[in-house]
Amino acid sequence: MKQALFSGGIHEVTIHTDGGSRGNPGPAAIGVVVKYGGVKKEYGETLGNQTNNVAEYQAVVFALKKTKQHIGKANSKNATVKLYADSELLLKKLKGEYKVEEESLQMFWMQIWNLRLDYKKVEFHHVFREKNKEADRMVNRALDGRLS
């Protein structure tokens, strides 16, 4: 099924990510929405006590790994991923516009750098919070304990 879906000319995946904490640090969670070829997958997971920045990075790591699981390794090599997040700071660091100086974030940045190699192309785009509502909703559902 995955092979047939992607071989039909669908070579683009859209991902929305968000990470948040209540307190900084405090109880934290990620929210991820992955869309490709008419398929939509939503995820929310708690992280324990983390900072907001760590949650934002972990959301991207989770999203890139989960997407590869869904579309398969062979298909990922031909896929362009358009990843959207509302954290301008995160995106500037992922694009190389700002340096990642915090040791606690360098490991996540490196993971994301390596995960990018699994895809034909990964683009990072900023969206305002109102355009990232689905991912934000998943963060809040996870933090509120409303995920099944």
Salt bridges, closest charged atoms under 4 A:
GLU12 OE1 - LYS82 NZ 3.50
GLU42 OE2 - LYS40 NZ 3.65
GLU42 OE2 - ARG137 NH2 2.60
GLU97 OE1 - LYS92 NZ 3.37
GLU102 OE2 - LYS93 NZ 2.93
ASP118 OD2 - LYS68 NZ 3.40
GLU123 OE2 - LYS121 NZ 3.38
GLU123 OE1 - HIS125 NE2 2.93
GLU134 OE1 - LYS35 NZ 3.26
GLU134 OE2 - LYS40 NZ 2.41
ASP144 OD1 - ARG22 NH1 2.81
ASP144 OD2 - ARG146 NH2 3.05
